[in-house]
Amino acid sequence: MKLFESFSLGEVILKNRIVMAPMTRSRAINNIPNSLMAEYYGQRSGAGLIITEGTSPSADGVGYARIPGAYSEAQIAGWKAIADTVHNNGSKIFVQLMHCGRASAKENIPEGITIAPSAVQLSGEIHTDNLGMQAYDIPKEMTLEEIATTQNAYANSSKNLVENANMDGIELHAANGYLLDQFLNPNSNIRTDEYGGDYKNRARFVLETVQKTVDLIGSNKVGIRLSPYGVFNEMLGEHNEVVVMFTYLAQELAKIGIAYIHIADQRVAMGAPEFATDIKKTIRDNFDGVIIGGGNVDTSQKGEDLLNINYDLVYVGRPFISNPNLVEKLKNNSELVQPDFDTAYTPEAVGYTDYQ
Ligand SMILES: Cc1cc2nc3c(=O)[nH]c(=O)nc-3n(C[C@H](O)[C@H](O)[C@H](O)COP(=O)(O)O)c2cc1C
């Protein structure tokens, strides 16, 4: 099967085409990656590529409790131990950079305030460790200066991760309603300057961030995750610029020549409705680089089927939570252990490193 064959991604060779999908697990006490996390990722090094959980590039981006950052020396040291463990176990690893933007409460970001493209609040509540469930903050609309500072934070974190933490690359999280996606989407971006308005203006923050990151670490170390038609975090899934915007993004990203586009399919696990168009094909037709596809892959045949319809790599999320040796299990068609979601975001080792 092609799924178990090696693949050349940028400067690295992946031992197979299975990608561990980014999954927030909230074990980073004080937002610092630790040895428990190194053990967890080390256990999952059967994957050709590991994409880490969402990681904030700046102190105002850690919207959720205990998510890791990549903006302090201690955080970079923690990530280095993780990269070294994964490399020693024969896999490759990219850090997913996720600034939560408006998906945040101030209790979770003691060193900052909640910022977003526009002052549009999420409804509902978010977990905090000290005060329990809290309303999402009303975000502060980012100034042009804050826009530049935040873009630089993505680029500088990327440089630090690659140069000082031995990471193989980084993935910009422009999916699932976090900061980059908040700029893309008309539900969260109602700006009237050059970063809001039509799809080209809404894409500006993302494309400038990609370019700044590429300028510092090189195009073949930068991937991006997109979620067309996504509705998670109160994004507007379907609107009249979806096709034209993702066509434009794919074409511009192709010009920059990034390592890959990773398409998160929110119809799986995140409740998005059926897509109005074949948007994945639109992206494929306009981007001649590597594309990662997936969603609900729990057998090797489902992964192989995706490779046969023009994806290069296959992401697998939930099965990796509860099957550290997933690749072997897929190879042998063994039965998979189902994850316990009660322990998905708890701080301890239970439900994290104790799956067999
Ligand atoms: C516990 C959990 C945490 C997740 N955290 C992230 C995240 O930090 N970044 C991200 O892009 N997607 C995140 N996702 C979405 C997954 O990457 C993936 O797209 C989703 O689980 C569907 O794939 P699957 O059917 O293989 O599980 C998360 C999913 C789960 C279950």
PDBQT file of the ligand as one rigid body, heavy atoms in Angstrom, charges set to zero:
ROOT
HETATM    1  C1  LIG A 401      -9.265  16.259  21.228  1.00  0.00    +0.000 C 
HETATM    2  C2  LIG A 401      -9.138  16.974  19.906  1.00  0.00    +0.000 A 
HETATM    3  C3  LIG A 401      -8.362  18.121  19.822  1.00  0.00    +0.000 A 
HETATM    4  C4  LIG A 401      -8.191  18.777  18.586  1.00  0.00    +0.000 A 
HETATM    5  N1  LIG A 401      -7.353  19.874  18.527  1.00  0.00    +0.000 NA
HETATM    6  C5  LIG A 401      -7.054  20.417  17.314  1.00  0.00    +0.000 A 
HETATM    7  C6  LIG A 401      -6.031  21.421  17.200  1.00  0.00    +0.000 A 
HETATM    8  O1  LIG A 401      -5.373  21.826  18.174  1.00  0.00    +0.000 OA
HETATM    9  N2  LIG A 401      -5.782  21.901  15.954  1.00  0.00    +0.000 N 
HETATM   10  C7  LIG A 401      -6.468  21.473  14.844  1.00  0.00    +0.000 A 
HETATM   11  O2  LIG A 401      -6.198  21.940  13.733  1.00  0.00    +0.000 OA
HETATM   12  N3  LIG A 401      -7.421  20.516  14.931  1.00  0.00    +0.000 NA
HETATM   13  C8  LIG A 401      -7.707  19.954  16.124  1.00  0.00    +0.000 A 
HETATM   14  N4  LIG A 401      -8.607  18.913  16.189  1.00  0.00    +0.000 N 
HETATM   15  C9  LIG A 401      -9.215  18.374  14.941  1.00  0.00    +0.000 C 
HETATM   16  C10 LIG A 401      -8.399  17.177  14.417  1.00  0.00    +0.000 C 
HETATM   17  O3  LIG A 401      -7.122  17.602  13.978  1.00  0.00    +0.000 OA
HETATM   18  C11 LIG A 401      -9.112  16.446  13.268  1.00  0.00    +0.000 C 
HETATM   19  O4  LIG A 401      -9.293  17.344  12.180  1.00  0.00    +0.000 OA
HETATM   20  C12 LIG A 401     -10.466  15.868  13.674  1.00  0.00    +0.000 C 
HETATM   21  O5  LIG A 401     -10.341  15.106  14.863  1.00  0.00    +0.000 OA
HETATM   22  C13 LIG A 401     -11.059  14.972  12.570  1.00  0.00    +0.000 C 
HETATM   23  O6  LIG A 401     -10.156  13.952  12.227  1.00  0.00    +0.000 OA
HETATM   24  P1  LIG A 401     -10.366  12.425  12.736  1.00  0.00    +0.000 P 
HETATM   25  O7  LIG A 401     -11.674  11.970  12.176  1.00  0.00    +0.000 OA
HETATM   26  O8  LIG A 401      -9.207  11.661  12.150  1.00  0.00    +0.000 OA
HETATM   27  O9  LIG A 401     -10.362  12.460  14.232  1.00  0.00    +0.000 OA
HETATM   28  C14 LIG A 401      -8.828  18.275  17.412  1.00  0.00    +0.000 A 
HETATM   29  C15 LIG A 401      -9.630  17.127  17.520  1.00  0.00    +0.000 A 
HETATM   30  C16 LIG A 401      -9.785  16.470  18.728  1.00  0.00    +0.000 A 
HETATM   31  C17 LIG A 401     -10.608  15.210  18.790  1.00  0.00    +0.000 C 
ENDROOT
TORSDOF 0
